[in-house]
Amino acid sequence: MNKKPEILVAPKDIAEMKLLAEAGADAFIVGTEKFMIYGRGYFSDTDLAKVAALAHQLDKKVYLTIDAIFPNDLLEELAIFLQKVKPMQFDGIRYADLGVYMLIKEVLPDMPLHFVDQMMLTNYETLNYWAKRGLQRLRIAPELTLEEVLEIKSKAACEVEVLIQGASMMFTSRRKLIENYLDYQESVGKGVIISKDQNTLYDPDRKLFYPIIENTHGTHIFSGNDICMIDEMSELLTVGIDAMYIEGFTCDSEKLVQMVKLYKMAADLAVVEPDKYLKIGAALYVEASKLLGENRVMDRGFYYKPTIYKNQSR
C-alpha cells in the first residue's frame, strides 16, 4: 500500500483553519506579516499561540513560516520573536535564509526545521546536505519534472514536500516594483499594464494573468497558470512523497475548502483503491478546474516538461 502524504495548506485566519481541518487538511502553515514573504493571511503573536494550540486540539500539525528576505536590521527583531515562540506548540519552523537557520538553532535548538527555498532545491545532494544537519523536511523547487522529483525522493535522506496545486512563485525582489513602475508611467504619461487594484500582469501572447504581490518584503510575481496534479499522484505516492502543498493564493476561502476536500478524497483513493482512483482521475481534474479564481487556468506546471526557453543562447 502506498504511503498517505500530508496535505498541507495555509489558512488566512483561525475560522478558515477550522474549515480546512474539517475538509481534510493534515497540517497548516502560519506566520506573521513581518517574517513571512507573503501569505493569504497573517497572524498576530497572540493568534499564533491560539493557532498552535487549536491545531493540536484538532489532531493536526502546524508549522511556523519565517521565509522573508532578511536584511540585517530584521535579524534583531527575529531573535526577540523567536523567544516569544518558545512556549508555543509548533511542530516545526519553515525557513529560507541561512541567517534565520543560525538564529533558530541558537534560540530553539530542538525545533524541527523545514527548508522551503522556492528556487534552489533542485537536486538530492542539496537535500542530503541539509539532512545531515538535522533538517526534517525540504520543499523542492516547483520547476522540476516528475522524473526529477521521483529521483530526488528516492535518494533523499529527509522528508520531501512538493507543490501539488496552485500558483508557483516565479520572481521575487526586495524592491517596490509596482509602486516604482506606476510612478514612472505617470511621469511619462503612458498607459499602464499593472494596476494596484488588480495586482496582475497580463501577457497578451499567452493570454495569461500573472498575480503580483507588493508588500514590506518587496515584489513577488506568480505563475499565470495553477499547477494541478490531482489525477496524477500515483507515482508520487508510490515513491513515498511526504507532503503535498496546496497553494490557495488564487482561491477564495470557500473554493479552497472544496479544493482540499477534493485532494483529501483523491489521496485516500490513490492509497486505498488505486484502480478506482485512476478511473475517476479525469473527473477530479474537471472538478478542481471549477474552483479556480477569476482569470486562472490549470496545467501540469513543469512535471511533464523541462524548463526550456525559445532562445537557448540567452
GIDAGI-V765021 format. One record per residue. N is the residue number from 1. SS is DSSP state (H for helix, E for strand, C for the rest). PHI is phi in radians with two decimals (* if undefined). D_CENTER is the distance of its C-alpha to the mean C-alpha in Angstrom with 1 decimal. Layout:
N & SS & PHI & D_CENTER
N & SS & PHI & D_CENTER
This chain:
1 & C & * & 27.1
2 & C & -1.17 & 23.5
3 & C & -1.39 & 21.2
4 & C & -1.43 & 19.1
5 & C & -1.39 & 15.3
6 & E & -1.35 & 13.3
7 & E & -1.62 & 11.5
8 & E & -2.05 & 8.6
9 & E & -2.64 & 7.7
10 & C & -1.86 & 7.9
11 & C & -1.38 & 11.6
12 & C & -1.52 & 13.4
13 & C & -2.84 & 16.5
14 & H & -1.16 & 18.5
15 & H & -1.07 & 20.1
16 & H & -1.17 & 17.0
17 & H & -1.02 & 15.8
18 & H & -1.10 & 19.2
19 & H & -1.15 & 18.9
20 & H & -1.18 & 15.6
21 & H & -1.13 & 17.3
22 & H & -1.12 & 20.3
23 & H & -1.29 & 18.4
24 & C & 2.15 & 17.4
25 & C & -1.10 & 14.0
26 & C & -1.66 & 14.6
27 & E & -2.69 & 12.4
28 & E & -2.27 & 10.7
29 & E & -1.90 & 8.7
30 & E & -2.36 & 11.2
31 & C & -3.05 & 12.6
32 & C & -1.81 & 15.3
33 & C & -1.09 & 15.7
34 & C & -1.21 & 17.6
35 & C & -2.05 & 15.2
36 & C & -1.99 & 11.7
37 & C & -1.13 & 11.0
38 & C & -2.86 & 9.9
39 & C & -2.88 & 9.3
40 & C & -1.19 & 10.7
41 & C & -2.74 & 13.2
42 & C & -2.19 & 14.6
43 & C & -2.10 & 16.9
44 & C & -1.28 & 20.3
45 & H & -1.01 & 21.6
46 & H & -1.13 & 23.6
47 & H & -1.18 & 20.9
48 & H & -1.05 & 18.7
49 & H & -1.10 & 21.8
50 & H & -1.14 & 22.2
51 & H & -1.12 & 18.6
52 & H & -1.08 & 19.0
53 & H & -1.19 & 22.4
54 & H & -1.11 & 21.5
55 & H & -0.98 & 18.8
56 & H & -1.33 & 21.5
57 & H & -1.10 & 24.0
58 & C & -1.54 & 21.9
59 & C & 1.08 & 21.6
60 & C & -2.08 & 17.8
61 & E & -1.79 & 15.7
62 & E & -2.48 & 14.0
63 & E & -2.09 & 12.1
64 & E & -1.55 & 12.8
65 & E & -1.76 & 10.4
66 & E & -2.30 & 12.7
67 & C & -2.10 & 10.9
68 & C & -1.18 & 13.2
69 & C & -1.45 & 15.8
70 & C & -1.81 & 18.7
71 & C & -1.37 & 22.3
72 & H & -0.97 & 25.2
73 & H & -1.22 & 26.0
74 & H & -1.44 & 22.7
75 & H & -1.15 & 23.2
76 & H & -1.12 & 26.1
77 & H & -1.16 & 24.3
78 & H & -1.12 & 21.6
79 & H & -1.04 & 24.4
80 & H & -1.18 & 25.8
81 & H & -1.08 & 22.5
82 & H & -1.11 & 22.0
83 & H & -1.12 & 25.6
84 & H & -1.17 & 24.7
85 & H & -1.28 & 21.8
86 & C & -0.78 & 24.2
87 & C & -1.37 & 25.7
88 & C & -1.36 & 22.5
89 & C & -1.68 & 21.4
90 & C & -1.40 & 17.9
91 & C & -1.51 & 17.0
92 & E & 3.01 & 15.3
93 & E & -2.11 & 13.8
94 & E & -1.77 & 10.7
95 & E & -2.41 & 12.0
96 & C & -2.49 & 12.2
97 & C & -2.40 & 15.9
98 & H & -1.17 & 19.0
99 & H & -1.12 & 20.9
100 & H & -1.11 & 18.5
101 & H & -0.99 & 18.9
102 & H & -1.09 & 22.7
103 & H & -1.18 & 22.8
104 & H & -1.09 & 20.9
105 & H & -1.10 & 23.2
106 & H & -1.34 & 26.1
107 & H & -1.55 & 25.4
108 & C & -2.25 & 23.5
109 & C & -1.11 & 24.7
110 & C & -1.73 & 24.0
111 & C & -1.28 & 20.5
112 & C & -1.06 & 18.1
113 & E & -2.13 & 15.6
114 & E & -2.13 & 12.2
115 & E & -1.64 & 11.8
116 & C & -2.23 & 8.4
117 & C & -0.99 & 10.0
118 & C & -1.56 & 8.3
119 & C & -2.11 & 11.8
120 & C & -1.76 & 14.3
121 & C & -1.51 & 13.6
122 & C & -2.15 & 15.7
123 & C & -2.66 & 18.4
124 & H & -1.24 & 19.6
125 & H & -1.17 & 21.9
126 & H & -1.12 & 19.3
127 & H & -1.09 & 17.6
128 & H & -1.24 & 21.1
129 & H & -1.00 & 21.9
130 & H & -1.30 & 19.4
131 & H & -1.07 & 20.4
132 & C & -1.15 & 23.9
133 & C & -1.72 & 23.0
134 & C & 1.61 & 21.8
135 & C & -1.26 & 18.0
136 & C & -1.49 & 16.9
137 & E & -2.53 & 13.5
138 & E & -2.32 & 11.7
139 & E & -1.64 & 8.4
140 & C & -1.39 & 10.3
141 & C & -1.10 & 10.1
142 & C & -1.32 & 9.5
143 & C & -1.59 & 13.1
144 & C & -2.18 & 14.9
145 & C & -1.34 & 17.3
146 & H & -1.03 & 17.5
147 & H & -1.04 & 20.6
148 & H & -1.17 & 18.9
149 & H & -1.08 & 16.1
150 & H & -1.10 & 19.0
151 & H & -1.17 & 21.0
152 & H & -1.03 & 18.5
153 & H & -1.10 & 18.1
154 & H & -1.19 & 21.9
155 & H & -2.03 & 22.6
156 & C & -1.52 & 20.0
157 & C & -1.73 & 21.4
158 & C & -2.59 & 18.2
159 & E & -1.22 & 15.5
160 & E & -2.12 & 13.0
161 & E & -1.99 & 9.4
162 & E & -2.22 & 8.4
163 & E & -1.41 & 6.3
164 & E & -1.84 & 9.1
165 & E & -2.67 & 9.0
166 & E & 2.02 & 8.3
167 & C & -1.43 & 8.5
168 & C & -1.82 & 7.5
169 & E & -1.35 & 8.7
170 & E & -1.72 & 12.3
171 & E & -2.75 & 14.1
172 & E & -2.51 & 14.3
173 & E & -2.60 & 17.6
174 & C & -1.29 & 19.2
175 & C & -1.38 & 21.7
176 & C & -1.52 & 22.2
177 & H & -1.24 & 22.4
178 & H & -1.15 & 22.7
179 & H & -1.05 & 25.3
180 & H & -1.14 & 27.2
181 & H & -1.15 & 27.2
182 & H & -1.12 & 28.5
183 & H & -1.09 & 31.1
184 & H & -1.13 & 32.2
185 & H & -1.10 & 32.6
186 & H & -1.14 & 34.6
187 & H & -1.23 & 36.8
188 & H & -1.74 & 37.7
189 & C & 1.31 & 38.0
190 & C & -1.83 & 35.6
191 & C & -1.23 & 33.3
192 & C & -2.04 & 29.6
193 & C & -1.90 & 26.7
194 & C & -2.17 & 24.3
195 & C & -2.26 & 24.8
196 & C & -1.17 & 23.5
197 & C & -1.30 & 23.7
198 & C & -1.46 & 21.8
199 & C & 0.89 & 19.3
200 & E & -2.46 & 19.2
201 & E & -1.83 & 20.7
202 & E & -1.94 & 22.8
203 & E & -1.79 & 23.7
204 & C & -1.17 & 27.0
205 & C & -1.18 & 27.3
206 & C & -1.63 & 24.2
207 & C & 0.97 & 24.3
208 & E & -2.14 & 20.7
209 & E & -1.85 & 19.2
210 & E & -1.82 & 16.5
211 & E & -1.12 & 14.8
212 & E & -2.26 & 15.4
213 & E & -1.98 & 14.6
214 & E & -2.09 & 17.4
215 & E & -2.47 & 17.3
216 & C & -1.14 & 18.9
217 & C & -1.72 & 16.8
218 & E & 2.00 & 17.8
219 & E & -2.10 & 16.6
220 & E & -2.36 & 13.3
221 & E & -1.93 & 13.7
222 & E & -1.93 & 11.4
223 & C & -1.11 & 12.7
224 & C & -1.33 & 15.5
225 & E & -1.93 & 14.6
226 & E & -1.69 & 12.1
227 & E & -1.10 & 11.6
228 & E & -2.48 & 13.3
229 & C & -2.18 & 14.5
230 & C & -1.09 & 15.9
231 & C & -1.81 & 19.4
232 & C & -2.26 & 18.7
233 & C & -1.65 & 17.4
234 & H & -0.98 & 20.8
235 & H & -1.18 & 20.7
236 & H & -1.08 & 17.3
237 & H & -1.30 & 18.9
238 & H & -1.10 & 22.2
239 & C & -1.40 & 20.9
240 & C & 1.58 & 19.2
241 & C & -0.96 & 15.5
242 & C & -1.58 & 14.4
243 & E & -2.55 & 11.0
244 & E & -2.11 & 9.2
245 & E & -1.67 & 5.8
246 & E & -1.76 & 6.7
247 & C & -1.47 & 5.1
248 & C & -1.65 & 8.4
249 & C & -1.02 & 9.0
250 & C & -1.73 & 11.9
251 & C & -2.01 & 13.4
252 & C & -1.38 & 15.9
253 & H & -1.07 & 16.2
254 & H & -1.09 & 18.7
255 & H & -1.23 & 17.0
256 & H & -1.16 & 13.7
257 & H & -1.05 & 16.0
258 & H & -1.16 & 17.8
259 & H & -1.11 & 14.8
260 & H & -1.10 & 14.0
261 & H & -1.03 & 17.8
262 & H & -1.08 & 17.9
263 & H & -1.21 & 15.4
264 & H & -1.07 & 17.2
265 & H & -1.08 & 20.5
266 & H & -1.11 & 19.4
267 & H & -1.14 & 18.3
268 & H & -1.09 & 21.4
269 & H & -1.13 & 23.6
270 & H & -1.07 & 22.3
271 & H & -1.46 & 23.2
272 & H & -1.59 & 26.4
273 & C & -2.27 & 27.8
274 & H & -1.04 & 26.3
275 & H & -1.16 & 29.2
276 & H & -1.15 & 28.6
277 & H & -1.01 & 24.9
278 & H & -1.13 & 26.0
279 & H & -1.25 & 28.5
280 & H & -1.78 & 26.2
281 & H & -0.96 & 23.2
282 & H & -1.07 & 24.3
283 & H & -1.16 & 24.8
284 & H & -1.09 & 21.3
285 & H & -1.11 & 19.9
286 & H & -1.09 & 22.3
287 & H & -1.11 & 21.4
288 & H & -1.12 & 17.7
289 & H & -1.11 & 18.8
290 & C & -1.25 & 20.8
291 & C & -1.68 & 17.9
292 & C & -1.26 & 16.4
293 & C & -1.29 & 17.0
294 & C & -1.04 & 19.9
295 & C & 1.15 & 20.1
296 & C & -1.93 & 17.2
297 & E & -2.27 & 18.0
298 & E & -1.89 & 16.4
299 & E & -2.65 & 16.8
300 & C & -1.71 & 15.8
301 & C & 1.06 & 14.0
302 & C & -1.89 & 15.6
303 & C & -1.06 & 16.1
304 & C & -2.11 & 19.7
305 & C & -2.63 & 20.5
306 & C & -1.31 & 20.5
307 & C & -1.40 & 19.4
308 & C & -2.26 & 22.9
309 & C & -2.25 & 24.5
310 & C & -1.06 & 27.8
311 & C & -1.74 & 29.6
312 & C & -1.28 & 29.3
313 & C & -1.36 & 31.6
314 & C & -1.51 & 29.0
